[in-house]
């Protein structure tokens, strides 16, 4: 490549997002489930926030954490899907360089926050099951606020190097990103410099941060299951398990797509590019859609309030 061409892309003003490479002819068709998931995620999470805000009986630690989860799901959905749908529907592939880095930062920082919130919710369930008589004295509002602040600060600080490092690299190859959003490694791969520091740090964040959260979640549930199985009757055991069911389903909805996508990325060298991109979209789209459904269906307090809200409107 000539020197003149290299300087053209050293500081690109825009990137070009391809959507899902290899499936361009199916973009409109693919947009149907994407748009449906987006609508469910927005409506469902806003409903959760509305119900918790309206019902003072739900003003407790578990529901505060649930509201934090709903907010992160909303941000994850709104930071990526509108641009993806504009690619699918209007072929609007250009994205400003700074906007791309901003999108990258929001996606990954709120992803880390969501993982931390699920860990905090596991701690909430641990206290509720293992120390029920001390629940209100341990999980006070100030402590919940401190946990929430720590989760947010961790997400902000851990991902902060992503855009700063990405802005440093010269982009002399191309400005075409074979993805539907500005994913960190998809952007870094376009640089024509030694980007090992970005790659290694990205791998560290991708595996160590969720891995640490999963470890603490597993520790919490180990103690929870021990406490449940020494309860005297089957009914009390089932009731105790029921209080953890929604959270456990939320963990699976979040971590299973992430694990599958990470394993495919690391070891699926013969897997087509469009499959990698689809999987990267799945772990951003599915949890925000499933979380309000899981908590709306499985959590009696939210389900009852929702039914009461609809019956009031009919009358």
TORSE-106894 format. One line per field, with one value per residue (C-alpha): x, y, z; residue in one letter; residue number from 1. Coordinates in Angstrom, 3 decimals, m for minus. Layout:
TORSE-106894
xx <- c(X:...)
yy <- c(Y:...)
zz <- c(Z:...)
r <- c(a:...)
k <- c(NUM:...)
END
This chain:
TORSE-106894
xx <- c(0.000:1.379:2.186:m0.574:m3.162:m1.868:m2.277:m5.866:m6.907:m4.544:m7.341:m10.557:m13.494:m15.961:m16.153:m18.357:m20.400:m21.309:m24.099:m23.872:m21.263:m22.389:m26.055:m26.684:m29.562:m31.294:m30.845:m34.495:m35.598:m33.112:m34.363:m37.781:m36.604:m34.097:m36.820:m39.136:m36.467:m35.788:m39.462:m39.871:m36.682:m37.694:m41.323:m40.506:m37.736:m39.681:m42.613:m40.371:m39.119:m42.656:m44.065:m41.221:m41.433:m45.210:m45.470:m43.901:m44.075:m41.410:m38.971:m36.417:m32.892:m33.961:m36.071:m33.485:m30.996:m33.665:m34.122:m30.355:m30.500:m33.399:m31.497:m28.372:m30.542:m32.155:m28.771:m27.356:m30.376:m30.502:m26.753:m26.606:m29.915:m31.097:m27.896:m28.093:m31.679:m30.724:m28.118:m30.673:m33.493:m31.830:m28.319:m27.011:m23.597:m21.483:m20.721:m18.565:m15.201:m15.922:m19.469:m18.052:m15.677:m18.505:m20.741:m17.909:m17.437:m21.128:m21.566:m18.646:m18.930:m22.630:m21.951:m19.465:m21.993:m24.682:m22.377:m21.648:m25.346:m26.093:m23.312:m24.850:m28.243:m26.658:m25.382:m28.917:m30.328:m27.556:m28.457:m32.199:m31.827:m28.910:m29.551:m33.273:m33.633:m30.774:m31.725:m33.012:m30.112:m27.432:m28.812:m29.649:m30.342:m26.891:m25.196:m27.296:m26.320:m22.625:m22.815:m24.541:m21.929:m19.095:m20.620:m20.981:m17.464:m15.986:m17.713:m16.547:m12.917:m12.320:m13.470:m11.936:m8.701:m10.714:m11.515:m8.274:m6.133:m8.325:m7.972:m4.157:m3.819:m3.274:m5.869:m4.076:m5.727:m9.400:m12.252:m14.698:m15.840:m17.279:m19.821:m23.227:m21.843:m18.482:m17.252:m13.859:m11.784:m13.484:m12.238:m8.764:m8.176:m8.349:m5.293:m1.942:0.179:1.189:m2.140:m1.195:m1.809:m5.421:m5.877:m4.461:m6.378:m9.572:m9.099:m8.391:m11.622:m13.669:m12.643:m11.419:m14.201:m17.195:m15.185:m14.659:m18.356:m19.350:m16.996:m18.669:m22.115:m21.166:m19.905:m23.176:m25.299:m23.194:m24.068:m27.697:m28.147:m26.533:m28.976:m31.966:m31.276:m31.122:m34.603:m37.020:m39.843:m40.164:m42.526:m40.084:m37.282:m39.373:m40.414:m36.801:m35.735:m38.572:m37.187:m33.928:m35.492:m35.823:m32.261:m30.848:m32.697:m31.401:m27.825:m28.263:m29.834:m26.825:m23.823:m24.682:m24.793:m21.607:m19.813:m20.918:m19.901:m16.494:m15.756:m16.817:m14.584:m11.559:m11.796:m14.189:m11.560:m13.462:m16.770:m18.053:m17.796:m21.554:m22.036:m19.548:m21.379:m24.778:m23.545:m22.120:m25.575:m27.308:m25.516:m26.434:m30.046:m31.304:m30.656:m32.365:m35.379:m35.513:m34.843:m38.179:m40.028:m38.308:m38.979:m42.458:m43.527:m41.646:m41.768:m45.188:m45.037:m44.331:m46.806:m49.583:m48.896:m48.885:m52.198:m53.689:m52.532:m54.263:m57.476:m57.617:m57.328:m60.153:m62.497)
yy <- c(0.000:3.417:6.088:8.332:5.654:5.058:8.690:8.681:6.346:7.401:9.403:8.330:10.673:7.826:4.043:1.880:m0.809:m3.696:m5.113:m8.893:m9.679:m12.344:m11.955:m8.525:m9.828:m11.057:m7.841:m6.846:m10.339:m10.434:m7.034:m8.517:m10.562:m7.830:m5.174:m7.471:m8.087:m4.354:m3.523:m6.199:m5.059:m1.385:m2.000:m4.723:m2.874:0.401:m1.535:m2.983:0.518:1.925:m0.801:m0.601:3.203:3.157:0.407:1.487:m2.112:m2.973:m0.370:m2.870:m4.094:m6.861:m4.478:m1.702:m4.127:m5.175:m1.517:m1.194:m4.278:m2.778:0.485:m1.320:m3.440:m0.292:1.346:m1.807:m2.011:1.673:2.044:m0.509:m1.539:1.793:1.996:m1.705:m1.295:1.786:m0.382:m3.109:m0.795:2.247:0.996:3.777:2.256:5.292:6.110:8.973:7.932:9.522:8.130:4.673:4.892:6.216:3.335:0.893:2.389:2.284:m1.308:m2.735:m0.598:m1.363:m5.013:m5.056:m3.201:m5.773:m8.612:m6.810:m6.218:m9.924:m10.625:m8.084:m9.748:m13.093:m11.492:m10.221:m13.747:m15.130:m12.755:m13.381:m17.190:m17.642:m14.706:m13.910:m12.373:m9.953:m9.146:m5.623:m4.761:m6.054:m4.800:m1.259:1.437:3.047:m0.321:m0.940:2.534:1.821:m1.526:0.148:2.914:0.370:m1.582:1.585:2.833:m0.573:m0.550:2.993:2.473:m1.019:m0.065:3.428:2.213:0.840:4.152:5.862:3.080:2.789:6.524:6.239:3.669:4.654:3.128:2.723:m0.480:0.329:1.991:m0.853:m2.731:m6.185:m5.928:m4.443:m2.274:m0.950:m3.982:m3.472:m6.124:m5.494:m1.888:m2.737:m5.222:m2.338:m0.633:m0.991:m0.834:m3.249:m3.522:m6.365:m4.218:m3.644:m7.305:m8.624:m6.105:m6.926:m10.642:m9.888:m7.911:m10.416:m13.418:m12.174:m9.709:m11.980:m14.941:m13.236:m12.355:m15.934:m17.184:m15.024:m15.969:m19.640:m19.106:m17.396:m20.172:m22.846:m21.314:m20.819:m24.464:m25.634:m23.515:m24.671:m28.396:m28.357:m26.829:m29.203:m29.578:m29.925:m26.940:m24.577:m25.827:m25.246:m21.809:m20.853:m22.144:m20.176:m16.903:m17.604:m18.929:m15.592:m14.548:m17.927:m17.748:m14.189:m15.391:m18.160:m15.739:m13.426:m15.727:m18.635:m16.501:m14.709:m18.007:m19.509:m16.379:m16.221:m19.903:m19.527:m16.475:m18.147:m21.662:m21.452:m20.538:m22.350:m20.719:m18.160:m14.454:m13.899:m16.536:m14.722:m11.438:m13.050:m14.559:m11.192:m9.739:m12.535:m11.842:m8.141:m8.644:m11.682:m10.762:m7.321:m9.020:m12.012:m10.296:m8.408:m11.523:m13.699:m11.302:m10.441:m14.088:m15.621:m12.841:m12.925:m9.362:m7.879:m10.197:m9.254:m5.516:m5.857:m7.733:m5.163:m2.369:m3.945:m4.699:m1.109:0.200:m2.062:m0.960)
zz <- c(0.000:m0.922:1.615:0.303:0.900:4.391:5.366:4.082:6.854:9.616:11.261:9.519:9.945:9.524:9.665:7.475:9.264:6.977:9.136:8.889:6.185:3.751:4.638:3.135:1.015:4.179:6.189:5.960:6.991:9.886:11.032:11.924:14.960:15.863:15.873:17.864:20.493:20.689:21.199:23.890:25.667:25.711:26.687:29.230:31.050:31.131:32.607:35.335:36.214:36.215:38.471:41.002:41.114:41.540:44.170:47.460:48.712:46.106:47.391:48.678:47.826:45.426:43.357:43.446:41.893:39.397:38.391:37.897:35.655:33.684:33.121:31.859:29.550:28.149:27.504:25.880:23.579:22.660:22.116:19.301:17.766:16.256:14.189:13.278:12.079:10.051:8.293:7.617:6.474:4.917:4.096:6.376:7.023:7.887:11.505:12.727:14.183:17.579:17.580:16.888:19.853:22.030:21.024:21.740:25.195:26.095:24.908:26.836:29.976:30.451:29.678:32.581:34.759:33.973:34.946:38.227:38.924:38.500:41.016:43.434:43.004:43.910:47.129:47.772:47.398:49.629:52.457:51.969:52.173:54.563:56.912:56.565:60.035:59.373:55.758:56.419:58.732:56.345:53.029:54.017:51.431:51.924:51.321:48.193:46.937:47.611:45.791:42.844:42.752:42.889:39.987:37.886:38.670:37.832:34.450:33.742:34.768:33.369:29.855:29.809:28.078:25.110:23.352:24.429:22.976:19.856:19.211:19.318:16.538:12.894:10.543:7.239:5.990:5.634:7.466:6.804:9.938:9.122:11.939:12.781:15.601:16.806:18.697:20.334:18.577:15.220:15.401:16.729:13.888:11.401:12.891:11.146:14.310:17.043:18.872:21.193:24.270:23.142:22.248:25.529:27.603:25.698:26.396:30.056:30.395:28.371:30.482:33.861:34.727:33.941:35.243:38.597:38.771:37.951:40.668:43.331:42.016:42.278:45.833:46.774:45.303:46.964:50.328:49.229:48.235:51.475:53.466:51.394:51.624:55.431:55.680:57.445:54.895:51.148:50.907:52.595:50.353:47.222:48.431:49.096:45.674:44.088:45.418:43.540:40.333:38.530:39.297:38.286:34.941:34.429:35.006:32.411:29.909:30.274:30.609:28.273:25.070:26.202:26.852:23.544:21.615:23.355:22.691:19.058:18.670:20.260:18.796:15.847:13.282:10.537:11.445:8.939:9.741:9.607:12.324:14.595:14.025:14.645:17.915:18.985:18.383:20.283:23.571:23.315:22.200:24.112:27.799:27.637:26.069:28.434:31.775:32.024:30.814:33.421:36.284:35.043:34.834:37.764:40.370:42.034:43.354:39.895:38.184:40.626:40.230:36.459:36.448:38.819:36.521:33.510:35.400:36.675:33.111:31.906:34.673)
r <- c(x:x:x:x:x:x:x:x:x:x:x:x:x:x:x:x:x:x:x:x:x:x:x:x:x:x:x:x:x:x:x:x:x:x:x:x:x:x:x:x:x:x:x:x:x:x:x:x:x:x:x:x:x:x:x:x:x:x:x:x:x:x:x:x:x:x:x:x:x:x:x:x:x:x:x:x:x:x:x:x:x:x:x:x:x:x:x:x:x:x:x:x:x:x:x:x:x:x:x:x:x:x:x:x:x:x:x:x:x:x:x:x:x:x:x:x:x:x:x:x:x:x:x:x:x:x:x:x:x:x:x:x:x:x:x:x:x:x:x:x:x:x:x:x:x:x:x:x:x:x:x:x:x:x:x:x:x:x:x:x:x:x:x:x:x:x:x:x:x:x:x:x:x:x:x:x:x:x:x:x:x:x:x:x:x:x:x:x:x:x:x:x:x:x:x:x:x:x:x:x:x:x:x:x:x:x:x:x:x:x:x:x:x:x:x:x:x:x:x:x:x:x:x:x:x:x:x:x:x:x:x:x:x:x:x:x:x:x:x:x:x:x:x:x:x:x:x:x:x:x:x:x:x:x:x:x:x:x:x:x:x:x:x:x:x:x:x:x:x:x:x:x:x:x:x:x:x:x:x:x:x:x:x:x:x:x:x:x:x:x:x:x:x:x:x:x:x:x:x:x:x:x:x:x:x:x:x:x:x:x:x:x:x:x:x)
k <- c(1:2:3:4:5:6:7:8:9:10:11:12:13:14:15:16:17:18:19:20:21:22:23:24:25:26:27:28:29:30:31:32:33:34:35:36:37:38:39:40:41:42:43:44:45:46:47:48:49:50:51:52:53:54:55:56:57:58:59:60:61:62:63:64:65:66:67:68:69:70:71:72:73:74:75:76:77:78:79:80:81:82:83:84:85:86:87:88:89:90:91:92:93:94:95:96:97:98:99:100:101:102:103:104:105:106:107:108:109:110:111:112:113:114:115:116:117:118:119:120:121:122:123:124:125:126:127:128:129:130:131:132:133:134:135:136:137:138:139:140:141:142:143:144:145:146:147:148:149:150:151:152:153:154:155:156:157:158:159:160:161:162:163:164:165:166:167:168:169:170:171:172:173:174:175:176:177:178:179:180:181:182:183:184:185:186:187:188:189:190:191:192:193:194:195:196:197:198:199:200:201:202:203:204:205:206:207:208:209:210:211:212:213:214:215:216:217:218:219:220:221:222:223:224:225:226:227:228:229:230:231:232:233:234:235:236:237:238:239:240:241:242:243:244:245:246:247:248:249:250:251:252:253:254:255:256:257:258:259:260:261:262:263:264:265:266:267:268:269:270:271:272:273:274:275:276:277:278:279:280:281:282:283:284:285:286:287:288:289:290:291:292:293:294:295:296:297:298:299:300:301:302:303:304:305:306:307:308:309:310:311:312:313:314:315)
END
